[in-house]
């Protein structure tokens, strides 16, 4: 499935989370998806994005690691459904929005946390989501710089090619 479609599905699910458990599961799903997208770009994306993409993979992995993994059927893991990344720029824009929404949801969860463990788990996940979003924004900046150098967006080296 295309990365943008998976991101939009995650955004809807996060917005519709009814309780803390569902929201935390969606935060974990979003971080796992960011990790998968980072991995895809690190392996086969434009060379100038590979370092930042690898950093995104690591940071999003940390974001998953600080949260308890949700009990999901293997078919429900969105990151595992990623088969295409058709437009790197649009994917990164959507992913940046998702990570921003993840941060906001976590702030709300931390504010309402009934115990210190949940509070600190949220705080660490906020940090990971924020740093992941910073990597996404840096990749977007690098894509914009690349587009200035390669103005012919129809070439096979264009940043919107499928990966």
N, C-alpha and C positions, 0 to 999 in steps of 0.2 A: 504494500500500500504506500502511496505517496506520503512523504514527510509532512507536507502542509495539511493534508487531510487528517493525519494522526494528531497533529498539534491542535487543530480546530476541535477534534473530538475531545482531547484533553482539556481544552479551555471550557467547553460546554460542561463536561463532567465535573470539573473543579467548581464552576459557578453553581452547579446544581447539587453540590455536596450537602446532604441534609444534616449530618452530624460530624463530630470530630473524627471519628473513625473513617468515614468516607472521605473527608477532606485530606486526612493524612495519607490515605491510600492514593488519592489523586496527586498529591504532592510527590509521593514516591514515584508514581507512574510518569509524571512530568520530568523528574530528574533522570529516570531511566531512559526516557525518550531523548533528552538532551545528550545523555551519554552516548546513545546509539548514533545520533546525528553527528556529534563530534568525532566519533570513531570513523564514520563513513567519510567525513571530510578529511580527516587525518590520513587516511589510507589512499583516497583517490580524488581528493579535491585539488584545487589550484595549489601549487607549491607554496605560495606566500601565505596561505591560510593554515598550512599543516601544523605549525607550532602552536598557534592559538587553538586549533581544533583539538590537538592532543591535550592541551591544558583544559579545555572544556570537558573532554572525556574524563579526565582525572577529577575535576571539581564536581561534576555531576555525579560521578561515582561516590565521592565523599558525601554528597547530598543524600544519596540513597543509603549510604552506610550509617548515617546518624539516625535514620528512621527505622522503625521496625518494619520489615518487609510485609506487605499485605498478603493475605491468603488469596491468591488468584489462581484460576485455572490457567494452564500454559497458553491457551488460546486467547486469554484476556489481557496478556501483557502486550501493550501497544508497541513498545520498543522492538519486540520480536516480530512484529508485523511490518516493520520498515523494509520496503523493497526498493523504493525509488526516492531519489532526491533530485527532482527535475530542475528546480530553480533555486540555486544557493541563496541568492539575495532575498527572495521572498520567504524562503524557509527560515533564514536567520531573522528577518523582521518578525515573522510570526512567533518564532521561538523566543525572541527577546520579550515580546508581549506576554507570552505564557509564563516565562520566568518572573516577570514583574508581578503578574497576578498571583503566582505561587508565593512570592514574598509578602504580598498584602494579606493573603489568606493565612500565612503563618504568623504574621503580626497579630491578627485577630485571635488566632488560636493561643498564642503566647499570652495575650492580655487576659484571656478567659481561663487559662490553665489552672486546674485545681491543685496541682502538685508541682514541686520543683523539677522533678524529672521531665515532665512534659514541657515545662517552661524552657529548660535548657536544651532539650531536644529541638524545640522550635527555634530557639536562638541560633543554634548551630546550623540548622537547615536554612534559616534566613540568610546567614552568612554565605553558605554554599550557593544558594540561589542567586544572591547578589553578585558574587564573584563569577558565577557562570554567565550571568547576564552581561557583566563587564567584558568577558571574552567574546561573547556574541557581538557586542557593539564594536569591539576592536576588529573582528573579522569583517563586519560591515564597512568599517572605515577602510580596511585594506582592499575590499572589493571595489569600493568607490575609487580608490587610487588606481587600481588595476584597470578600471573602465576608462579612466582618463588616458592611460597609456595605450589601451587596446580599444579604440572607439568603435571598431567594427563588431557589433554585438552578434552578427551573424556568423562569425568565424567559429570553428570548432574549439578554439581556445577560450571562448567567452565564458564568463563566470556563471552563466545561467545554463550551461550544459548539464546533462544528466550525469549523476555520479552514483 
